[in-house]
Amino acid sequence: MPGMPPPMPGMMMRAAPAKPKKPNEKPSVPLKGMFWTSIKDNKIDDTIWKDLSDEKVEIDIEDLEKRFAKKKSKALGGKKAGGGEGAKAKKQANLLDGKRQQNGGIAIAKLRIKCEDLKSVIYAMDDSVLTLDKVDILMRLAPTAEEIALLQSYEGDVNLLGKVDRFVLELTSIPHFKNRMKALKIMHTFEERKEEQDTSLQLAIEATEEVSRSTSFKRFLEYILKTGNHMNGGTRRGGSYGFKLDALKKLPTIKSTDNKSTILDWIVGQVLGHEEEVLSMLTGGGAKQGSRGELASTSDASKMSLNQITADISVLIRDVKLVKGEIEFCDTEVTEDQFVEKLSPFMEEADEAVKEMKERSDKLKDDFEKLVKSFGLTSSQCGFEDFMGILSSFIEQIVKSRKKIENQKGR
């Protein structure tokens, strides 16, 4: 037979009708639990269970309740030392180990949230209650996989569990509890971390751009090249069109015949005599002045690692991805849970922020690679920190040389 005709344009496909709630009556006696995760009613049609049913299954209820009833807690009695009948008491059960009990007790005392209020507090997502400190405490209380299995297999009276056990057991009823707390901590700390990384990234960008566009530095290099070619005349090092950056580190070590000055001192003197404005632009106006030089950012940049900046931004990207994953996982059918409503706006803004930082970071890496290549090197031969360190130290040496010369002239 031919199949059903396709729906007319504009017609809406009807959603599967909601299944009626199944009976859920208590047994006549408390029974041991069967720990499973139920499939939600509206998801059944996507599983094999859509064709299965227990309605026509017959079992011996009486025998079941006889064989799988929970054991009754035994009361402790007897006589106290010295005579007299002791009062009956229930023995407290502690499932977690001693160290966990001790640390958990301290954490719960700092938390100041009652066990019975715990779930509602966490679902409410109130920043005034779930502060960063308390989120950290809750993360430390989060149960491990082994603890979850241990606590959920307990078949005794929950009221007999110790305070820490009951508290941690309550946490096991909150899906993805630890990741939920991680997401909340990420939200609490993201802005500060982003600003810190943004500051480092911007400084690295500025330092790279300063070196690329500095005319005074390029002019000073020409003075060095002229001097060096003359000094190396007639040797294999003479007649050079340029030199690698590490040569700058050697200039303060080349002493004059009387050992009273260096070749760098001499070159600085030459620049002062012919183009003083070059030094003023390069170092910031002279040894006695505090204006900003063209390579001013290299000093702070020399303390930074481009690889670390990239790694830190990657951590931010990973954290935002974790938040996004938890939002997608969250059960929106729990009406009191404000997780999605609270985290979604943050996640959208944070996602845009880390994408923008990643683009700037990638561009910085490309720009630095071009810059270091322009000095005859690669970033693997001379990393960002080393490169900026050479330039920063070089500028400091120029300032010292200039100050030395000006002091000798009595200026």
C-alpha positions in Angstrom: 0.0 0.0 0.0 1.2 3.5 -0.7 2.5 5.4 2.4 0.7 8.2 4.0 0.7 11.5 2.0 3.1 14.2 3.3 1.5 16.9 5.4 0.2 19.9 3.6 2.5 23.0 3.8 2.1 25.0 6.9 0.6 22.0 8.8 2.3 21.4 12.2 3.3 17.9 13.3 1.6 17.0 16.5 3.8 16.3 19.5 3.5 12.8 21.1 0.7 12.9 23.7 1.9 13.1 27.3 1.8 9.7 29.0 -0.5 9.5 32.1 1.2 9.2 35.4 1.7 5.6 36.5 0.5 4.4 40.0 3.2 4.9 42.6 1.8 3.3 45.8 4.0 2.5 48.8 4.5 -1.2 49.8 2.9 -2.4 53.0 6.3 -2.6 54.6 9.5 -0.6 53.9 11.6 -2.5 51.2 15.2 -2.3 50.0 15.6 0.1 47.2 16.5 -0.7 43.5 18.7 2.1 42.5 18.1 3.2 38.9 17.7 6.4 36.9 14.2 6.7 35.5 13.8 7.8 31.9 11.6 10.8 31.8 8.0 10.3 30.6 8.4 12.5 27.6 11.5 10.6 26.5 10.0 7.1 26.6 8.9 7.1 22.9 12.5 7.5 21.9 13.4 4.2 23.6 12.6 0.5 23.5 10.3 1.1 26.5 7.6 2.6 24.3 6.6 -1.0 23.3 7.0 -2.5 26.8 4.7 -2.5 29.8 4.5 -4.0 33.3 0.7 -3.8 33.5 0.1 -7.4 32.6 3.0 -8.8 34.7 2.0 -10.8 37.7 4.3 -11.2 40.7 4.0 -12.5 44.3 3.8 -9.2 46.2 3.5 -10.9 49.5 6.6 -13.0 49.0 8.5 -10.0 47.7 7.7 -8.0 50.8 8.6 -10.9 53.0 12.0 -11.5 51.4 13.2 -7.9 50.7 11.9 -6.0 53.6 14.4 -3.6 55.2 16.0 -4.8 58.4 14.7 -3.0 61.4 17.4 -1.0 63.3 18.3 -2.8 66.5 18.0 -0.7 69.6 20.9 -0.9 72.1 19.8 -1.6 75.6 21.2 -3.3 78.8 22.3 -2.2 82.2 24.5 0.8 82.8 27.6 0.2 84.9 26.6 0.5 88.5 23.1 -1.0 88.1 19.9 0.3 86.7 18.4 -0.3 83.3 19.9 1.8 80.5 17.7 3.8 78.2 17.4 2.4 74.7 19.5 4.3 72.2 20.0 4.2 68.4 23.6 3.9 67.2 24.8 6.6 64.7 26.2 5.3 61.4 29.2 7.0 59.9 30.0 5.7 56.4 32.7 8.2 55.3 36.2 7.8 56.6 37.5 9.6 59.7 39.5 12.3 57.9 36.6 13.0 55.6 34.3 13.3 58.6 36.7 15.8 60.3 37.3 18.0 57.3 33.6 17.8 56.3 32.5 18.8 59.8 34.7 21.9 59.7 33.5 22.8 56.2 29.8 22.4 57.1 30.3 24.6 60.2 31.8 27.4 58.0 29.0 26.9 55.4 26.2 27.6 57.8 23.5 26.0 55.6 21.2 23.5 57.1 21.1 20.1 55.4 17.3 20.3 54.8 17.8 23.7 53.1 20.7 22.7 51.0 19.0 21.7 47.8 16.7 24.8 47.8 19.7 27.1 48.4 21.7 25.6 45.5 18.7 25.7 43.1 17.9 29.3 44.1 21.4 30.4 42.8 21.3 33.5 45.2 24.7 35.3 45.0 24.2 36.7 48.4 24.1 33.2 49.9 26.3 31.2 47.4 29.3 33.5 47.7 32.6 32.5 46.2 33.8 31.3 49.6 30.8 29.1 50.1 31.1 27.8 46.5 34.7 26.8 47.3 33.5 25.0 50.5 30.7 23.2 48.6 33.3 22.1 46.0 35.4 20.5 48.8 32.3 18.8 50.1 31.4 17.4 46.7 31.3 13.6 46.9 33.6 11.4 44.9 32.3 8.6 42.7 33.2 6.1 45.4 31.4 8.1 48.1 28.3 8.4 45.9 28.2 4.6 45.5 28.8 4.1 49.2 26.1 6.5 50.4 23.5 5.5 47.9 23.9 1.8 48.8 23.1 2.5 52.4 19.8 0.8 53.3 19.4 1.8 56.9 17.6 4.7 58.5 18.9 8.0 57.0 18.2 9.7 60.3 20.9 7.5 61.9 23.6 8.8 59.5 26.1 11.3 61.0 25.8 15.0 60.1 28.6 14.9 57.4 27.2 11.7 55.8 23.6 13.1 55.6 25.0 16.4 54.2 27.1 14.7 51.5 24.2 12.2 50.8 22.0 15.2 50.1 24.5 16.5 47.6 24.4 13.2 45.7 20.7 14.0 44.8 21.8 17.1 42.8 22.8 16.1 39.3 26.3 17.1 38.2 26.7 18.8 41.6 30.5 19.4 41.4 30.4 20.7 37.8 27.5 22.9 38.8 29.7 24.4 41.5 32.6 24.7 39.1 30.4 26.7 36.7 29.2 29.0 39.5 32.9 29.6 40.5 33.8 30.3 36.9 31.0 32.9 36.8 32.2 34.5 40.1 35.8 34.7 39.0 35.6 35.2 35.2 35.6 39.0 35.1 38.7 39.4 37.2 40.6 36.6 35.4 39.5 38.1 32.0 40.7 41.5 33.0 44.1 40.1 34.1 44.6 38.2 30.9 43.3 41.1 28.8 45.9 43.4 30.5 48.7 41.0 29.8 47.6 40.5 26.2 47.3 44.2 25.6 50.8 44.9 27.0 52.3 42.2 24.8 50.5 43.6 21.8 51.7 47.2 22.6 55.3 46.0 23.1 55.3 44.2 19.8 53.9 47.2 18.0 56.3 49.5 19.7 59.3 47.6 18.4 57.8 47.3 14.9 57.1 51.0 14.5 60.0 52.6 16.5 62.0 54.8 14.1 64.5 55.8 16.8 65.5 52.2 17.5 66.0 51.5 13.9 68.2 54.6 13.6 70.2 53.5 16.6 70.8 50.1 15.0 72.2 51.9 12.0 74.8 53.6 14.2 75.7 50.2 15.6 76.0 48.7 12.1 78.2 51.5 10.9 80.5 51.2 14.0 80.7 47.4 13.8 81.4 47.3 10.1 84.3 49.6 10.7 85.6 47.7 13.6 85.3 44.4 11.7 86.7 45.8 8.5 88.9 43.3 6.7 87.5 40.3 8.5 84.7 37.8 7.6 82.5 39.8 10.0 83.0 43.0 8.1 80.9 44.4 5.3 77.7 43.3 7.0 74.2 44.4 6.0 72.8 43.6 9.4 73.3 41.5 12.6 71.2 39.3 14.9 69.7 40.7 18.0 72.0 39.0 20.5 74.7 41.4 19.4 73.0 44.1 21.5 73.9 42.2 24.7 77.6 42.2 23.8 78.0 46.0 23.3 78.4 46.9 27.1 81.1 44.2 27.4 83.4 45.6 24.8 85.8 47.8 26.8 87.9 50.7 25.6 91.7 50.4 25.7 91.8 52.2 29.0 88.9 50.1 30.3 87.1 53.3 31.3 84.2 53.0 28.8 82.5 50.6 26.5 81.7 50.6 22.8 78.1 51.3 23.8 79.1 54.4 25.6 81.0 55.5 22.5 78.0 54.9 20.2 75.6 56.7 22.6 78.1 59.7 22.5 78.0 59.7 18.8 74.2 59.7 18.6 74.1 62.5 21.2 76.5 64.6 19.2 74.7 64.1 15.9 71.1 63.3 16.5 70.2 63.8 20.2 66.5 63.6 19.4 67.0 59.9 18.5 68.0 59.1 22.1 65.3 61.3 23.5 62.7 59.4 21.5 64.3 56.0 22.3 64.8 56.4 26.0 62.2 59.0 26.9 64.0 62.3 26.8 67.2 61.6 28.6 68.6 60.1 31.8 67.2 62.9 34.0 63.7 63.0 32.5 60.8 60.6 32.9 58.9 60.8 29.7 57.9 57.6 27.9 60.3 56.2 25.4 59.4 54.4 22.2 60.2 51.0 23.6 58.8 51.6 27.1 56.6 48.6 27.2 59.5 46.1 26.6 60.4 46.3 30.3 57.1 44.9 31.6 56.7 42.6 28.5 60.1 41.0 29.3 58.5 39.4 32.4 55.8 37.8 30.3 55.6 34.5 28.4 53.5 34.5 25.2 53.0 30.7 25.7 51.6 31.4 29.2 49.2 34.1 27.9 48.0 31.6 25.2 47.6 28.9 27.8 45.7 31.1 30.2 43.3 32.2 27.5 42.8 28.5 26.6 41.8 27.8 30.2 39.2 30.6 30.0 37.8 29.1 26.8 37.7 25.6 28.4 35.9 27.1 31.5 33.3 28.8 29.3 32.8 25.5 27.5 32.2 23.8 30.8 29.5 26.3 31.7 27.8 25.9 28.3 27.8 22.1 28.8 26.2 22.4 32.2 23.5 24.7 30.9 22.7 22.1 28.2 22.7 19.3 30.7 20.6 21.1 33.3 17.1 19.6 33.9 14.8 22.6 33.2 11.8 20.6 34.5 13.0 21.3 38.0 11.0 24.5 38.3 12.8 25.9 41.3 16.2 25.5 39.6 17.5 28.9 38.5 20.8 27.6 37.1 19.9 28.1 33.4 18.3 31.5 34.0 21.3 32.7 36.0 24.2 31.3 33.9 22.9 31.7 30.4 23.4 35.5 30.1 26.8 35.2 31.6 27.8 32.3 29.3 26.8 34.3 26.2 28.8 37.4 27.2 31.8 35.2 28.3 31.7 33.2 25.1 32.0 36.4 23.0 34.8 37.8 25.3 37.0 34.7 25.0 36.5 34.4 21.2 37.7 38.1 20.9 40.7 37.4 23.2 41.5 34.3 21.1 41.5 36.3 17.9 43.8 38.9 19.4 46.1 36.3 20.8 46.4 34.5 17.5 47.1 37.8 15.7 49.8 38.6 18.4 51.5 35.3 17.8 51.6 36.0 14.0 52.8 39.6 14.5 55.5 38.5 16.9 56.7 35.7 14.6 57.0 38.3 11.8 58.8 40.7 14.1 61.4 38.2 15.4 61.8 37.0 11.8 62.7 40.5 10.8 65.7 40.2 13.1 66.8 37.0 11.5 65.4 34.7 14.1 62.4 32.5 14.8 60.2 32.4 17.9 61.6 29.0 18.7 65.1 30.5 18.7 64.2 33.6 20.6 60.9 33.5 22.5 58.8 36.6 23.4 60.2 36.9 26.9 63.9 36.6 25.8 63.3 39.0 22.8 61.7 41.7 25.0 64.3 41.1 27.7 67.2 41.8 25.3 65.6 45.1 24.2 64.6 46.1 27.7 68.1 45.5 29.0 69.6 47.3 26.0 67.5 50.4 26.7 68.6 50.4 30.3 72.2 50.2 29.2 71.7 53.1 26.8 70.2 55.2 29.7 73.2 54.4 31.9 75.7 55.3 29.1 73.9 58.6 28.5 73.9 59.5 32.2 77.6 58.6 32.4 78.4 60.8 29.5 76.3 63.7 30.7 77.8 63.5 34.2 81.3 63.6 32.7 80.4 66.8 30.8 78.9 68.3 34.0 75.4 68.6 32.5 
